[in-house]
Amino acid sequence: MEDLFTNRAPNTEQALMLDVITETMLSVDELLQRLPNSRFRSLALTKLEECSMWAKKATVFTYAVESEAAPAAAPAATEATSGSGGGSPE
């Protein structure tokens, strides 16, 4: 059984996907920050943080297996969000 509690360093392809996830989550965060301060906005921001965490964990734990079957997935996603620089993953 895989150890789900051990940190893993992402490979190059996974690092690109982590950057895409981070950029996308930051865009959604900017949108949510425009909403009036309320319990609902707070919940949306909390769920966004949770979504980011799970998406990044899915990338590092399962993306390499799926990407071998479809290697064009990461470059296509990266191209869709390019232009904002290459920030490091969280």
Backbone bond lengths (Angstrom), bond angles and torsions (degrees), N, CA, C in turn:
res aa  C-N    CA-C-N  psi(-1)  N-CA   C-N-CA  omega(-1)  CA-C   N-CA-C  phi
1 M - - - 1.458 - - 1.524 109.13 -
2 E 1.308 115.53 140.33 1.453 121.33 178.37 1.521 111.30 -69.06
3 D 1.311 116.06 143.47 1.453 120.31 176.32 1.522 108.92 -83.92
4 L 1.319 116.73 106.49 1.460 121.96 -176.78 1.519 113.34 -81.01
5 F 1.327 117.39 -0.34 1.455 120.60 -175.77 1.523 112.79 -112.88
6 T 1.326 116.61 9.39 1.451 121.79 179.75 1.519 109.67 -101.47
7 N 1.327 116.66 133.00 1.457 120.16 175.74 1.523 109.90 -66.30
8 R 1.326 115.70 146.49 1.452 120.97 178.94 1.519 108.80 -131.14
9 A 1.299 115.39 136.65 1.462 119.66 174.80 1.528 107.64 -79.70
10 P 1.333 117.33 130.81 1.467 119.24 -179.79 1.524 110.98 -72.89
11 N 1.351 115.47 147.74 1.459 119.03 171.84 1.529 107.73 -78.20
12 T 1.302 117.27 179.73 1.469 121.10 -175.44 1.518 112.21 -60.13
13 E 1.309 117.00 -44.97 1.471 120.97 -179.41 1.524 111.10 -64.64
14 Q 1.319 116.74 -41.75 1.462 120.53 178.28 1.524 110.95 -66.14
15 A 1.323 117.51 -38.08 1.463 120.92 178.65 1.528 110.52 -61.69
16 L 1.331 117.13 -38.78 1.463 120.56 176.61 1.526 110.67 -62.99
17 M 1.324 116.41 -42.96 1.460 120.33 179.35 1.526 110.71 -66.29
18 L 1.326 118.03 -37.97 1.466 120.80 177.04 1.528 110.49 -61.99
19 D 1.326 116.54 -38.83 1.467 119.95 176.50 1.527 111.15 -63.19
20 V 1.323 117.20 -41.27 1.468 121.61 179.12 1.531 109.93 -63.02
21 I 1.320 116.25 -44.65 1.468 120.51 178.69 1.521 110.55 -60.98
22 T 1.326 117.13 -46.09 1.466 121.38 -179.96 1.522 111.21 -60.45
23 E 1.333 117.16 -47.29 1.464 120.85 179.98 1.529 111.24 -61.38
24 T 1.314 116.65 -40.82 1.459 120.95 -179.87 1.525 111.04 -66.64
25 M 1.324 116.69 -44.05 1.461 120.34 179.57 1.528 111.24 -64.83
26 L 1.330 117.04 -37.22 1.468 119.85 177.22 1.520 111.10 -64.43
27 S 1.321 117.28 -36.81 1.469 120.82 177.39 1.525 111.27 -64.42
28 V 1.322 116.26 -43.20 1.463 120.17 178.73 1.525 109.94 -67.15
29 D 1.335 116.76 -39.56 1.467 120.67 177.42 1.527 110.85 -58.41
30 E 1.336 117.33 -43.89 1.465 120.93 178.11 1.526 110.90 -57.92
31 L 1.308 116.22 -41.68 1.465 120.69 178.52 1.528 111.17 -65.06
32 L 1.322 116.45 -46.47 1.469 120.00 -178.73 1.524 111.90 -65.30
33 Q 1.321 117.94 -32.14 1.464 121.27 -179.99 1.530 111.67 -65.72
34 R 1.316 117.52 -19.01 1.470 121.63 178.53 1.528 112.55 -78.50
35 L 1.322 116.84 -16.25 1.470 120.48 179.36 1.525 110.20 -72.67
36 P 1.338 116.58 154.29 1.466 118.85 176.57 1.533 110.42 -60.54
37 N 1.308 115.61 144.00 1.456 120.27 178.70 1.528 108.80 -62.76
38 S 1.317 115.30 120.96 1.465 120.18 -178.36 1.522 109.53 -160.34
39 R 1.293 114.71 170.72 1.459 120.61 175.67 1.518 109.79 -59.99
40 F 1.330 117.21 -38.30 1.462 121.38 -177.72 1.528 111.33 -65.44
41 R 1.336 116.00 -41.54 1.465 119.35 177.03 1.522 109.96 -64.89
42 S 1.316 116.89 -42.17 1.463 120.68 178.41 1.525 111.38 -59.50
43 L 1.323 116.02 -43.16 1.462 119.91 177.95 1.529 111.16 -64.18
44 A 1.333 116.63 -41.43 1.464 120.49 178.89 1.530 110.57 -62.27
45 L 1.332 117.60 -41.59 1.465 120.94 178.76 1.523 111.59 -66.57
46 T 1.326 116.44 -38.65 1.460 120.37 177.60 1.527 110.51 -64.31
47 K 1.326 116.78 -43.25 1.467 120.65 179.31 1.527 111.43 -67.46
48 L 1.330 116.60 -33.57 1.459 120.10 176.41 1.530 109.97 -64.41
49 E 1.322 116.52 -43.23 1.458 121.03 176.91 1.528 110.64 -60.67
50 E 1.328 115.66 -42.91 1.460 120.65 178.36 1.532 110.48 -64.33
51 C 1.312 116.79 -43.35 1.460 121.73 178.33 1.526 110.84 -59.37
52 S 1.319 116.32 -44.07 1.459 121.31 178.77 1.527 110.60 -60.12
53 M 1.311 116.41 -45.56 1.462 120.93 -179.64 1.521 111.37 -59.80
54 W 1.336 117.08 -48.85 1.459 120.50 -177.81 1.523 111.94 -67.85
55 A 1.325 117.10 -37.89 1.466 120.03 178.77 1.527 110.54 -64.46
56 K 1.320 116.48 -40.46 1.461 119.61 179.29 1.523 111.39 -70.17
57 K 1.305 117.17 -37.97 1.464 119.63 176.93 1.526 109.63 -65.50
58 A 1.315 117.38 -41.76 1.466 120.39 177.53 1.520 111.01 -61.59
59 T 1.316 116.71 -35.92 1.463 120.48 179.19 1.522 110.99 -64.29
60 V 1.299 117.11 -49.38 1.463 120.62 -175.26 1.520 112.22 -73.71
61 F 1.334 117.64 -33.80 1.452 119.83 -176.51 1.523 113.98 -88.82
62 T 1.335 119.13 -27.79 1.463 119.43 -173.65 1.514 114.97 -129.45
63 Y 1.326 118.72 -14.20 1.463 120.56 -172.76 1.514 112.57 -64.33
64 A 1.331 118.38 -37.44 1.460 120.96 -178.63 1.524 111.28 -61.98
65 V 1.312 117.59 -39.07 1.455 121.12 -179.66 1.517 110.33 -66.18
66 E 1.334 117.18 -47.39 1.461 120.69 -179.07 1.519 111.77 -71.32
67 S 1.336 117.26 -34.30 1.456 119.35 -176.31 1.517 111.99 -69.90
68 E 1.332 118.31 -24.18 1.455 120.11 176.34 1.518 110.31 -64.82
69 A 1.327 116.71 -32.32 1.456 120.76 178.11 1.521 111.29 -79.35
70 A 1.330 117.75 -28.89 1.467 122.06 -179.16 1.519 109.60 -137.83
71 P 1.345 117.96 76.97 1.454 120.40 -173.92 1.524 115.22 -66.26
72 A 1.321 119.49 -15.64 1.464 120.93 -177.95 1.528 112.49 -82.30
73 A 1.312 119.27 -4.23 1.466 121.54 -175.02 1.520 112.71 -63.75
74 A 1.320 118.88 -48.82 1.465 120.64 -177.28 1.525 112.77 -66.38
75 P 1.338 119.90 -48.03 1.461 118.21 179.20 1.524 113.23 -59.83
76 A 1.314 118.01 -37.97 1.462 120.49 179.15 1.524 110.36 -64.40
77 A 1.319 117.08 -42.60 1.462 120.89 179.31 1.520 110.45 -67.16
78 T 1.323 117.21 -38.29 1.449 120.82 179.86 1.519 110.95 -65.82
79 E 1.315 117.53 -42.03 1.459 121.39 178.65 1.521 111.19 -62.31
80 A 1.312 117.22 -34.50 1.464 121.28 -177.39 1.517 112.10 -66.52
81 T 1.331 117.06 -26.26 1.461 119.28 -176.44 1.515 112.29 -118.30
82 S 1.316 118.10 10.52 1.469 119.83 -176.95 1.522 110.84 -69.49
83 G 1.314 114.22 162.06 1.447 119.81 178.19 1.514 113.73 112.81
84 S 1.321 117.62 -10.67 1.461 119.36 -179.40 1.509 112.03 -105.78
85 G 1.311 117.31 12.45 1.462 119.77 177.82 1.503 111.00 91.17
86 G 1.301 115.82 169.12 1.459 121.12 -177.46 1.499 111.94 -105.38
87 G 1.297 117.51 78.51 1.451 121.32 178.13 1.508 111.02 -72.42
88 S 1.305 116.76 160.65 1.450 120.11 179.06 1.516 109.69 -85.17
89 P 1.343 116.89 149.43 1.470 119.71 179.70 1.512 111.02 -69.07
90 E 1.314 115.72 152.97 1.459 121.14 179.15 1.492 110.12 -74.61
